[in-house]
């Protein structure tokens, strides 16, 4: 059962009394292809940056965004040298490049830099 649902860990407890069923617990690790939430820029932010893009929010530890040293508040301006227009476009770019290495151009505290991000692929849903 645990393998069928893609569980990373399964714990099985024997029955506590005769005739009771055993108890099985499955643990599935959340796999995130990027690992950060992001939002559209305001008109004021676009004007200040002189560019479109997205602002990163919470970065989840142990994810590609975390491994690339991205931080909350970073502005993503380009994705493989392609300007990032908005949140929807960035999401499409991320989905279209799962399993690949990509270069993000970001701005942090007024400094523009590049970050290499190795996006992962989502596991296939279990077959029923």
N, CA and C atoms as a LAMMPS dump frame, in Angstrom:
ITEM: TIMESTEP
0
ITEM: NUMBER OF ATOMS
384
ITEM: BOX BOUNDS ff ff ff
-5.0000000000000000e+02 5.0000000000000000e+02
-5.0000000000000000e+02 5.0000000000000000e+02
-5.0000000000000000e+02 5.0000000000000000e+02
ITEM: ATOMS id mol type element x y z
1 1 1 N 0.834 -1.19 0
2 1 2 C 0 0 0
3 1 3 C 0.869 1.239 0
4 2 1 N 1.87 1.282 0.856
5 2 2 C 2.718 2.465 0.971
6 2 3 C 3.427 2.762 -0.348
7 3 1 N 3.933 1.728 -1.012
8 3 2 C 4.594 1.932 -2.305
9 3 3 C 3.624 2.462 -3.342
10 4 1 N 2.406 1.963 -3.326
11 4 2 C 1.395 2.394 -4.294
12 4 3 C 1.11 3.886 -4.211
13 5 1 N 1.103 4.446 -3.003
14 5 2 C 0.802 5.87 -2.836
15 5 3 C 2.059 6.732 -2.838
16 6 1 N 3.23 6.123 -3.046
17 6 2 C 4.473 6.885 -3.105
18 6 3 C 4.969 7.365 -1.763
19 7 1 N 4.631 6.647 -0.712
20 7 2 C 5.042 7.052 0.63
21 7 3 C 6.551 6.927 0.801
22 8 1 N 7.125 7.909 1.498
23 8 2 C 8.545 7.866 1.819
24 8 3 C 8.819 6.982 3.028
25 9 1 N 7.795 6.798 3.862
26 9 2 C 7.968 6.019 5.087
27 9 3 C 6.625 5.413 5.468
28 10 1 N 6.656 4.201 5.994
29 10 2 C 5.438 3.544 6.477
30 10 3 C 5.724 2.956 7.849
31 11 1 N 4.848 3.214 8.783
32 11 2 C 4.945 2.636 10.12
33 11 3 C 3.753 1.709 10.309
34 12 1 N 4.016 0.503 10.771
35 12 2 C 2.942 -0.461 10.991
36 12 3 C 2.992 -0.897 12.456
37 13 1 N 1.882 -0.7 13.129
38 13 2 C 1.77 -1.055 14.539
39 13 3 C 0.916 -2.308 14.658
40 14 1 N 1.374 -3.297 15.427
41 14 2 C 0.585 -4.527 15.597
42 14 3 C -0.682 -4.226 16.4
43 15 1 N -1.66 -5.108 16.287
44 15 2 C -2.904 -4.916 17.06
45 15 3 C -2.601 -4.889 18.555
46 16 1 N -3.348 -4.084 19.282
47 16 2 C -3.171 -3.984 20.728
48 16 3 C -3.898 -5.116 21.462
49 17 1 N -4.908 -5.642 20.823
50 17 2 C -5.675 -6.74 21.44
51 17 3 C -6.072 -7.723 20.346
52 18 1 N -6.356 -8.94 20.751
53 18 2 C -6.749 -9.964 19.796
54 18 3 C -7.997 -9.534 19.033
55 19 1 N -7.954 -9.686 17.702
56 19 2 C -9.114 -9.354 16.872
57 19 3 C -9.124 -7.935 16.344
58 20 1 N -8.278 -7.062 16.886
59 20 2 C -8.21 -5.689 16.37
60 20 3 C -7.297 -5.657 15.149
61 21 1 N -7.544 -4.742 14.215
62 21 2 C -6.676 -4.642 13.044
63 21 3 C -5.368 -3.921 13.397
64 22 1 N -4.344 -4.171 12.602
65 22 2 C -3.082 -3.45 12.753
66 22 3 C -3.297 -2.019 12.257
67 23 1 N -2.484 -1.12 12.717
68 23 2 C -2.566 0.278 12.311
69 23 3 C -1.359 0.601 11.43
70 24 1 N -1.616 1.203 10.283
71 24 2 C -0.525 1.587 9.374
72 24 3 C -0.595 3.085 9.131
73 25 1 N 0.55 3.761 9.258
74 25 2 C 0.654 5.193 8.989
75 25 3 C 1.628 5.392 7.825
76 26 1 N 1.255 6.207 6.865
77 26 2 C 2.113 6.507 5.715
78 26 3 C 2.525 7.966 5.777
79 27 1 N 3.782 8.229 5.454
80 27 2 C 4.29 9.59 5.412
81 27 3 C 4.795 9.876 4.007
82 28 1 N 4.307 10.964 3.434
83 28 2 C 4.72 11.356 2.094
84 28 3 C 5.378 12.722 2.189
85 29 1 N 6.597 12.822 1.7
86 29 2 C 7.329 14.084 1.705
87 29 3 C 6.8 14.952 0.569
88 30 1 N 6.6 16.225 0.85
89 30 2 C 6.137 17.166 -0.156
90 30 3 C 7.298 17.515 -1.081
91 31 1 N 7.102 17.339 -2.365
92 31 2 C 8.132 17.651 -3.357
93 31 3 C 7.739 18.933 -4.087
94 32 1 N 8.567 19.956 -3.991
95 32 2 C 8.28 21.228 -4.645
96 32 3 C 9.304 21.47 -5.752
97 33 1 N 8.857 21.732 -6.981
98 33 2 C 9.801 21.945 -8.074
99 33 3 C 10.62 23.224 -7.916
100 34 1 N 10.063 24.252 -7.234
101 34 2 C 10.777 25.524 -7.052
102 34 3 C 10.967 25.83 -5.578
103 35 1 N 9.899 25.944 -4.82
104 35 2 C 10.012 26.102 -3.376
105 35 3 C 9.917 27.51 -2.838
106 36 1 N 9.197 28.379 -3.526
107 36 2 C 8.972 29.735 -3.018
108 36 3 C 7.649 30.236 -3.55
109 37 1 N 6.987 31.067 -2.75
110 37 2 C 5.822 31.727 -3.312
111 37 3 C 6.271 33.073 -3.855
112 38 1 N 5.466 33.667 -4.709
113 38 2 C 5.845 34.924 -5.359
114 38 3 C 4.593 35.681 -5.747
115 39 1 N 4.763 36.975 -5.979
116 39 2 C 3.626 37.837 -6.305
117 39 3 C 4.007 38.805 -7.42
118 40 1 N 2.964 39.363 -8.041
119 40 2 C 3.175 40.393 -9.055
120 40 3 C 3.76 41.637 -8.402
121 41 1 N 4.484 42.42 -9.188
122 41 2 C 5.01 43.694 -8.707
123 41 3 C 3.929 44.765 -8.792
124 42 1 N 4.027 45.732 -7.909
125 42 2 C 3.14 46.89 -7.992
126 42 3 C 3.681 47.816 -9.086
127 43 1 N 2.847 48.761 -9.511
128 43 2 C 3.302 49.736 -10.511
129 43 3 C 4.51 50.505 -9.993
130 44 1 N 4.488 50.854 -8.733
131 44 2 C 5.591 51.592 -8.12
132 44 3 C 6.885 50.767 -8.132
133 45 1 N 6.79 49.468 -7.82
134 45 2 C 7.972 48.599 -7.828
135 45 3 C 8.535 48.465 -9.246
136 46 1 N 7.649 48.302 -10.228
137 46 2 C 8.116 48.209 -11.625
138 46 3 C 8.839 49.481 -12.033
139 47 1 N 8.308 50.6 -11.62
140 47 2 C 8.924 51.888 -11.954
141 47 3 C 10.289 52.022 -11.27
142 48 1 N 10.367 51.668 -10.008
143 48 2 C 11.625 51.75 -9.26
144 48 3 C 12.679 50.808 -9.841
145 49 1 N 12.269 49.586 -10.174
146 49 2 C 13.205 48.593 -10.723
147 49 3 C 13.533 48.851 -12.19
148 50 1 N 12.631 49.565 -12.884
149 50 2 C 12.812 49.77 -14.311
150 50 3 C 12.597 48.488 -15.092
151 51 1 N 11.808 47.603 -14.527
152 51 2 C 11.612 46.283 -15.118
153 51 3 C 10.345 45.649 -14.573
154 52 1 N 9.825 44.677 -15.311
155 52 2 C 8.744 43.848 -14.781
156 52 3 C 9.394 42.689 -14.033
157 53 1 N 8.598 41.859 -13.397
158 53 2 C 9.122 40.704 -12.672
159 53 3 C 8.167 40.264 -11.594
160 54 1 N 8.688 39.514 -10.632
161 54 2 C 7.92 39.067 -9.47
162 54 3 C 8.781 39.236 -8.227
163 55 1 N 8.113 39.384 -7.086
164 55 2 C 8.837 39.419 -5.815
165 55 3 C 8.648 38.086 -5.121
166 56 1 N 9.756 37.511 -4.634
167 56 2 C 9.688 36.247 -3.913
168 56 3 C 9.232 36.487 -2.488
169 57 1 N 8.419 35.547 -2.001
170 57 2 C 7.972 35.577 -0.613
171 57 3 C 8.705 34.503 0.154
172 58 1 N 7.956 33.709 0.899
173 58 2 C 8.553 32.665 1.729
174 58 3 C 9.317 31.648 0.878
175 59 1 N 10.523 31.327 1.306
176 59 2 C 11.366 30.319 0.663
177 59 3 C 11.334 29.081 1.565
178 60 1 N 10.964 27.936 1.015
179 60 2 C 10.875 26.694 1.781
180 60 3 C 12.257 26.034 1.817
181 61 1 N 12.719 25.677 2.997
182 61 2 C 14.015 25.015 3.155
183 61 3 C 14.057 23.675 2.436
184 62 1 N 15.227 23.306 1.937
185 62 2 C 15.408 22.023 1.275
186 62 3 C 14.825 21.963 -0.126
187 63 1 N 14.577 23.109 -0.738
188 63 2 C 14.012 23.166 -2.09
189 63 3 C 15.011 23.817 -3.045
190 64 1 N 14.759 23.761 -4.344
191 64 2 C 15.665 24.408 -5.301
192 64 3 C 15.859 25.904 -5.027
193 65 1 N 14.802 26.603 -4.651
194 65 2 C 14.933 28.038 -4.364
195 65 3 C 15.864 28.27 -3.173
196 66 1 N 15.742 27.436 -2.163
197 66 2 C 16.601 27.538 -0.989
198 66 3 C 18.057 27.205 -1.339
199 67 1 N 18.258 26.15 -2.117
200 67 2 C 19.613 25.742 -2.511
201 67 3 C 20.301 26.806 -3.371
202 68 1 N 19.516 27.601 -4.101
203 68 2 C 20.081 28.66 -4.95
204 68 3 C 20.308 29.941 -4.159
205 69 1 N 20.09 29.901 -2.848
206 69 2 C 20.27 31.047 -1.966
207 69 3 C 19.356 32.212 -2.342
208 70 1 N 18.148 31.893 -2.773
209 70 2 C 17.156 32.94 -2.998
210 70 3 C 16.577 33.324 -1.645
211 71 1 N 16.151 34.581 -1.524
212 71 2 C 15.661 35.073 -0.239
213 71 3 C 14.326 35.791 -0.387
214 72 1 N 13.595 35.784 0.705
215 72 2 C 12.354 36.535 0.772
216 72 3 C 12.65 37.994 0.414
217 73 1 N 11.886 38.556 -0.511
218 73 2 C 12.09 39.949 -0.918
219 73 3 C 12.923 40.112 -2.171
220 74 1 N 13.543 39.036 -2.667
221 74 2 C 14.275 39.112 -3.937
222 74 3 C 13.284 39.374 -5.067
223 75 1 N 13.713 40.167 -6.038
224 75 2 C 12.91 40.403 -7.233
225 75 3 C 13.495 39.575 -8.373
226 76 1 N 12.674 38.738 -8.993
227 76 2 C 13.116 37.957 -10.145
228 76 3 C 12.765 38.77 -11.387
229 77 1 N 13.809 39.158 -12.143
230 77 2 C 13.622 40.01 -13.314
231 77 3 C 13.681 39.236 -14.626
232 78 1 N 14.545 38.198 -14.668
233 78 2 C 14.7 37.418 -15.893
234 78 3 C 14.799 35.934 -15.57
235 79 1 N 14.347 35.138 -16.519
236 79 2 C 14.384 33.682 -16.438
237 79 3 C 15.106 33.225 -17.696
238 80 1 N 16.338 32.725 -17.559
239 80 2 C 17.159 32.361 -18.727
240 80 3 C 17.206 33.499 -19.749
241 81 1 N 17.475 34.705 -19.273
242 81 2 C 17.595 35.929 -20.087
243 81 3 C 16.28 36.432 -20.679
244 82 1 N 15.168 35.75 -20.383
245 82 2 C 13.853 36.208 -20.838
246 82 3 C 13.23 37.043 -19.727
247 83 1 N 12.807 38.274 -20.024
248 83 2 C 12.178 39.089 -18.98
249 83 3 C 10.937 38.4 -18.409
250 84 1 N 10.798 38.455 -17.094
251 84 2 C 9.629 37.895 -16.417
252 84 3 C 8.566 38.992 -16.403
253 85 1 N 7.429 38.728 -17.039
254 85 2 C 6.368 39.734 -17.146
255 85 3 C 5.545 39.865 -15.87
256 86 1 N 5.136 38.72 -15.318
257 86 2 C 4.277 38.738 -14.146
258 86 3 C 4.238 37.35 -13.512
259 87 1 N 3.437 37.223 -12.46
260 87 2 C 3.332 35.969 -11.717
261 87 3 C 2.896 34.809 -12.617
262 88 1 N 1.883 35.024 -13.445
263 88 2 C 1.372 33.954 -14.31
264 88 3 C 2.441 33.485 -15.297
265 89 1 N 3.159 34.423 -15.883
266 89 2 C 4.214 34.063 -16.848
267 89 3 C 5.353 33.321 -16.156
268 90 1 N 5.707 33.742 -14.939
269 90 2 C 6.776 33.076 -14.194
270 90 3 C 6.369 31.642 -13.873
271 91 1 N 5.113 31.442 -13.489
272 91 2 C 4.61 30.093 -13.192
273 91 3 C 4.708 29.201 -14.428
274 92 1 N 4.349 29.729 -15.591
275 92 2 C 4.423 28.963 -16.84
276 92 3 C 5.876 28.6 -17.147
277 93 1 N 6.791 29.549 -16.957
278 93 2 C 8.214 29.277 -17.198
279 93 3 C 8.725 28.181 -16.261
280 94 1 N 8.363 28.251 -14.991
281 94 2 C 8.785 27.224 -14.031
282 94 3 C 8.26 25.856 -14.432
283 95 1 N 6.986 25.777 -14.768
284 95 2 C 6.385 24.491 -15.145
285 95 3 C 7.007 23.941 -16.424
286 96 1 N 7.333 24.817 -17.346
287 96 2 C 7.901 24.378 -18.623
288 96 3 C 9.351 23.947 -18.539
289 97 1 N 10.007 24.236 -17.424
290 97 2 C 11.428 23.908 -17.278
291 97 3 C 11.708 22.957 -16.124
292 98 1 N 10.679 22.257 -15.615
293 98 2 C 10.91 21.311 -14.516
294 98 3 C 11.931 20.266 -14.949
295 99 1 N 12.838 19.939 -14.026
296 99 2 C 13.869 18.949 -14.313
297 99 3 C 15.101 19.546 -14.986
298 100 1 N 15.138 20.874 -15.143
299 100 2 C 16.275 21.523 -15.819
300 100 3 C 16.935 22.567 -14.923
301 101 1 N 18.139 22.943 -15.326
302 101 2 C 18.831 24.053 -14.669
303 101 3 C 18.447 25.339 -15.375
304 102 1 N 18.112 26.359 -14.594
305 102 2 C 17.754 27.653 -15.161
306 102 3 C 18.531 28.742 -14.43
307 103 1 N 18.704 29.865 -15.113
308 103 2 C 19.385 31.009 -14.511
309 103 3 C 18.365 32.116 -14.295
310 104 1 N 18.243 32.546 -13.045
311 104 2 C 17.372 33.661 -12.709
312 104 3 C 18.221 34.901 -12.476
313 105 1 N 17.817 36.01 -13.076
314 105 2 C 18.438 37.294 -12.774
315 105 3 C 17.568 37.936 -11.717
316 106 1 N 18.184 38.244 -10.572
317 106 2 C 17.42 38.8 -9.454
318 106 3 C 18.011 40.137 -9.029
319 107 1 N 17.211 40.907 -8.333
320 107 2 C 17.695 42.124 -7.7
321 107 3 C 17.431 42.002 -6.221
322 108 1 N 18.501 42.211 -5.436
323 108 2 C 18.425 42.138 -3.973
324 108 3 C 19.122 43.364 -3.404
325 109 1 N 18.382 44.142 -2.651
326 109 2 C 18.949 45.336 -2.007
327 109 3 C 19.703 46.22 -3.001
328 110 1 N 19.141 46.398 -4.198
329 110 2 C 19.737 47.28 -5.19
330 110 3 C 20.824 46.645 -6.041
331 111 1 N 21.203 45.408 -5.749
332 111 2 C 22.25 44.72 -6.514
333 111 3 C 21.616 43.665 -7.406
334 112 1 N 22.012 43.672 -8.687
335 112 2 C 21.516 42.669 -9.629
336 112 3 C 22.515 41.525 -9.682
337 113 1 N 22.014 40.296 -9.61
338 113 2 C 22.874 39.113 -9.636
339 113 3 C 22.158 37.967 -10.322
340 114 1 N 22.89 36.942 -10.653
341 114 2 C 22.321 35.746 -11.277
342 114 3 C 22.397 34.592 -10.289
343 115 1 N 21.377 33.748 -10.334
344 115 2 C 21.323 32.559 -9.485
345 115 3 C 20.952 31.357 -10.352
346 116 1 N 21.734 30.292 -10.226
347 116 2 C 21.447 29.04 -10.921
348 116 3 C 20.501 28.226 -10.052
349 117 1 N 19.38 27.819 -10.624
350 117 2 C 18.379 27.034 -9.898
351 117 3 C 18.166 25.729 -10.649
352 118 1 N 18.27 24.623 -9.94
353 118 2 C 18.021 23.311 -10.534
354 118 3 C 16.602 22.908 -10.132
355 119 1 N 15.669 23.081 -11.066
356 119 2 C 14.275 22.744 -10.791
357 119 3 C 14.107 21.229 -10.791
358 120 1 N 13.276 20.735 -9.93
359 120 2 C 13.017 19.297 -9.899
360 120 3 C 11.688 19.019 -10.585
361 121 1 N 11.439 17.76 -10.867
362 121 2 C 10.165 17.378 -11.45
363 121 3 C 9.269 16.832 -10.354
364 122 1 N 7.99 17.008 -10.542
365 122 2 C 7.036 16.442 -9.593
366 122 3 C 6.877 14.96 -9.88
367 123 1 N 6.753 14.14 -8.844
368 123 2 C 6.534 12.72 -9.079
369 123 3 C 5.179 12.514 -9.757
370 124 1 N 5.116 11.49 -10.581
371 124 2 C 3.858 11.16 -11.255
372 124 3 C 2.84 10.716 -10.208
373 125 1 N 1.577 11.104 -10.396
374 125 2 C 0.569 10.65 -9.433
375 125 3 C 0.444 9.132 -9.497
376 126 1 N 0.134 8.504 -8.363
377 126 2 C 0.016 7.048 -8.353
378 126 3 C -1.117 6.584 -9.278
379 127 1 N -0.894 5.473 -9.942
380 127 2 C -1.928 4.9 -10.811
381 127 3 C -2.997 4.235 -9.955
382 128 1 N -4.211 4.375 -10.364
383 128 2 C -5.318 3.771 -9.582
384 128 3 C -5.719 2.457 -10.155
